[in-house]
Amino acid sequence: MNTSTATPTTIDFAAIKSRQQAAWGSGDYAIVGTTLQIVGERLCEAVDLRSNQRVLDVAAGNGNATLAAARRFADVVSTDYVGALLERGRKRAAADGLAVTFQEADAEALPFADASFDLVLSTFGVMFTPNQQQAANELARVCRPGGKIGLANWTPESFIGQLFKTIGKYVPPAPGLKSPALWGTRAHLDSLFGSRATIAAESQTFVFRYKSPQHWLEIFRNYYGPTLKAFAAIDPEARTALESDLYALLGKFNVAQDGTLVVPSEYLEAVITKKS
């Protein structure tokens, strides 16, 4: 009888994070990120943000939720581990005359004291952390009892969820790493936050609107870090195959009939209230 047991996969979170940081720092995510502004606005409404609250935006990118919160006169701290993206957020805030504190920070090791914030937000950001439980623990730690954590996360079935699945066929994720799209499921949020919070979540839709499928691919191939890095990591034959698969994916989701691109992508909007 074979009595051997499989050795658990040891995940090198530090190495994965370093690669992810390089990916998100490549290209220019802000060109894509700016189009998602409406999600930050919706999230601030979902958490019922008030002007007298202290707000932390985690993995803020170029600052969509940051700006939405600042427009509502909250005291906002915007964080990301890619300094260039924070700089784009800083310029946007300055252009709109908004007072925001920008600070480089790792979502898995936030440099703030326990219970420092009334609201903690993240739009399509914290979901990409490699150590998901540690990231959730940090969100909960810096949120005060009775405060709220507001998240917008792509679902596994969404266009972006399927985009990452397609990319994964050519550039497989590290063994043992959980899919970021799990954050877009209620069950996974329940497992991450457990009994320390109550969760309200509902499906929302963001619509990608581009001039054409070719225009979308041009933007995402040149400016969206994960796609840019995927194309760079594979040989010319695989690049052609990936491009073909992406056009097929776009064809599946595109609802436009006039040559433009109109692609709805589902995401889960979650309001997580930390128990007192």
N, C-alpha and C positions, 0 to 999 in steps of 0.2 A: 504494500500500500504506500502511495506517495504521501508523505507527511510534511512535505515542504510547504512553506507559506510565502506569499509574495511580499517582497520588501516594499514598504510604503514609499511613494515618490516624495523625495525631498525637493521642495520648491525653493529656488534661490530668488527670494522676493527682491533683494537688493539689485541683482543683475537684471531682472525683468523690469524693475522700475527705471533703471538707468537706460535701458533700450526704449522704454515707453517715453521717457522724457526727451530722448533724442528724436523720436518719431514726431511727438507733438510740437517739438521745437523746429522741425523742418518745415519746408514750404511756408505757408502763411495761413494758419487756421483762421485768423480773423476775417479773411475774405469769405469763408464759409460761415463762421460764427455770427457775423453781423446779421445774416439773413434770418437767424433764429431768435431775434430780439423779442418777438411776440410771446415766446414761451416764458421768458423772465417776467414779462408784464402779467401774464396769466397766473404765474406762480405766486407773485406778490399779492394778488387778489385772493388766491386760494387760501393763503395763510392769514389773511385779514391783517396785513401789515399796518402798524400804527407809527405815527411820526415820532413818538417818544421811545421807540425801541432801538436796542443795539443789535445790529444785524451782521452776520458773517457769511460771506459768499465763499464756498470751498470749491477748489478746482474751477475757478471763475472764468478761465479763458480770457477772452477780451471783454468780459464784463457785462453780459446781458442782464443777469439778475442783479448784479451790482448797480447798474444804472437805473433799473426799474425801482429798486429800493430807495436809491438816493433821490429819485424824482418824487418820492413820497415822503421826503424830508426825514428819513431815518438816519441814524448814526451808523455808517456802513464801513466795514473792513473787507477788502477784496483780496483773496489769496489764490496763488497758483504756484506750481513749482517750475513754470517756464517764465522767466523774467521778461522775455520779449512780448509775451501775450499780456502780461500785466501792464507793460508800457503802452500797448495799444489801448487797453482799458483806461489808463491814465489820460491819454490824449482825448479819448471820447468824453471822459468826465469833464476835462478842462474846456472842451469845445461847448459843452452844454452848461457850463458854469456850476457843476455839481461838486460838493465837498465829499471826498472819499479818501480813506486811508488805504494805500496799496502796500502789500507785504508778501514777499516770497515765503511760501510755506508748503510743507508736505502734508497732504490730506491724512496720511497715516500717523503723523506726529505733529499735530497742530501746536504752535508755540503760544498757547493761551491757557489761562487758569481754568479750573473747573467752573462750570456755571457762569461763564463770562458773557454769554449772549442770550437775548430773548428769542431770536430767530437764527437758524442756521439753514442756508439755502445751497442748492447745487443743481444746475441744469446741465445734464449730459456731461458731467464732470467726474464726480466721485465714483460713479459706476465703473470707471475704467481703472480704478486702483487694483493692484494685484492681490493685496491682502485685504479681502473684502470685509472680513469680520473686524479687523483692526481699524479700518476706515469708519465702519459703523460705530464702533466703540468711541472713536474720537468725536464724531458728530454728536453723540449722546453726551459725552463727557463735558464738552464746552457749552452745551445748551443748559439753561437753568431749569430746575424743576418747574413744570407748568408751561415751559416754553415749547416752541414748535420747530421741527425740522421739515423743510419743504424740499421735495425732490422731483425732478423731471427726468425719467429714465426711459430709453428706448426699450420696447418689448422684444422678445425673441422673434415674434412673427412679423414685426414691422419691417419696412423697407431697409432701415439701417441695420436692424438685427440680421436680416438676410444678406446685407452687404458684407458684414463681418464674417458671416458663415461662408460666403463665396470667397472672400480673401483667404480664409482659413484653409481652403482646399489647396492653395498655392504656397502659403506661408503659415504652416500650422502653429498654433499657440503652444507655449511651453507645456510639457506634460504636467497634468495635475492642476493646471490653472482653471479656475471657474470662469464661465462666460460672463462678460460684463452685462449682457442682456438679462441675466437672472435678476438684476436689480429692477427690471421692468415687470416683475411678477409679485403679486401680493404674498404668495407663500414664502418667497425668499426674504422679503422685507420682514415678515413675521419671524423668520428664523434668525435674522441679523439683529433685530431689536428686542425680540422676546417680550418678557413680561414688564419691562421697564417703560413701555410706551403703549399708547393706543394709536392705531393706524386707520386713517381714512384714505382711500385711494380710488381713483376713477380713470378710465381710459380717455385720453385726449388725442388729437391729431394735429400734427404739423404738416404743412404742405410745402414741399420743395417746388419752386417755380424757376425754371431756367429757359433759355432761348430755344433749346433743343436737347435731345439726348447727347449729342456730340458736345454741346456747350457744357453740360453737367460733367461729362467725363473729362473734359479739358480742365475744368476748375478743380475737380476732386483729384485728378492725377497729378496736377502741378502744385496744389496748395493744401490739400487735406493730408496731414502727416501719415496716417496709417496706409492710405492708398498709395501715396507717393513712395513710401518705403517698400511696400509690397512689390510694386513694379520694378523698383531698383534692385530688389533682392533675387529676382528670377531671370532666367535666360530669355532671349528674344522669342523663342517658340512659345514658352509659357506666357510671356506678356501678351502675345497675340490671342492665346486661349483665354486668358483672364479678361482681356478687353471684350472678347466675344461673349463671355459669360455675364459681364456687367451690362452689355447692351441687351442681353436677354432678360436680365433682372429688371432693367429700366422698362423694357417692353411689357413686362408682366404687371408692373405697378403704375405705369403712366396712363392717366385717364384723359389726356388731351388728344384731340382729333385734328388739330390744326398745325401739327409740326413742332409745336412747343413742348415743353416738359412740365407736367403737373403731376407730382407724385406725392400722395398722402402717405405719411409715416406715423404709425401709432406710437404713443408713448404713455407711460403711467405717471400720472400726477399724484404724488403722495404727500399727505400732511400727517406728520408723525408727532404726536403730543407726548412729551416726556412727563411721566407721572411724578406727582409731588411727593 
